[in-house]
Amino acid sequence: MTEIAFIGLGNMGGPMAGNLVKAGRKVAGFDLVAASCEAAKAEGVSIAPTAIDAVKGAGVIVTMLPAGKHVLAVWNEILPHAAKGALIIDCSTIDVESAVQAHALAAKHDIASVDAPVSGGTGGAKGATLTFMAGGSEAAFAAAKPVLEKMGKKIVHCGGAGAGQAAKICNNMILGISMIGVSEAFTLAEKLGLSHQALFDVASTSSGQCWSLTSYCPVPGPVPASPANNSYKPGFAAALMLKDLKLSQEAAKAAGAATPLGQHAAEIYAAFEQAGHGGTDFSGIINYLREQGRK
Ligand code: NAD
């Protein structure tokens, strides 16, 4: 019998499903794209002809899909065929409202559910070092944790339905804003004749210190592993940062929270994407800021 069904075998889902196989679990997978199915098959995932076939008899179902509309469509399709007592976990990054709707849909079918978006990117998906931020009941989280531990390093229970998605978009709103802030500081430093290394040495041990500076520095040199040293190849693509910033702004609007810097960050990343840089690492925003400056 299939232990785990995995729907959505893309850049993240494929390697995550592969890690479940490596951990000794029997995994049936499905994706609309044949190439994704082939890649997952090579990792030991048995490919089902449809999503419904994949979930039949599975004790745990995992979805890793692009957006809320895909998650709701797939959950609507598969939940009527899920085994009694099954658990469903969505690891996609989606809007909080759709996540809450998905939990309600699962409850209607008497299926326990968890929203568990991730951070750590494709490297984390391959290396099973993802961070999972989970939302759902204590019981559903307790059942999901051993599965998530096979794909990640840190698993945090953030609260009830949708809390995982809320944590993800709040974190990424900080990240988007802070990357622009750090990039602005380097851009200003360049104009003032201050070297990248000098600013880094001061700010990384002063009150300007943050992850965008010390782990993901947007200029080449100070942090050798940052995408700036590799022509801004992602890493974390600017288009995905824009997606998450838009989700944060949808949530802020619905909840009545004031997030003016989050809004401005979304506008800046939208302009960067429109200029054709959606596939660039999000730290490449520094190049956009340089272009905006007076020559
Ligand atoms: P992806 O586009 O590579 O994969 C999504 C997969 O879902 C595709 O293979 C697509 O064919 C499949 N799919 C869509 N509709 C389907 C359906 N009805 N049935 C079956 N399969 C279907 O995207 P990804 O990079 O793997 O990202 C997945 C999710 O993880 C997104 O929500 C993304 O925001 C989030 N995420 C991505 C990263 C990253 O670095 N790539 C990091 C953190 C979170």
Residues whose N, C-alpha, C, O or C-beta is under 5 A from the ligand:
A	BS01	NAD	I7 G8 L9 G10 N11 M12 G13 F30 D31 L32 V33 S36 M64 L65 P66 A67 H70 V74 C91 S92 T93 V118 S119 G121 T122 G235
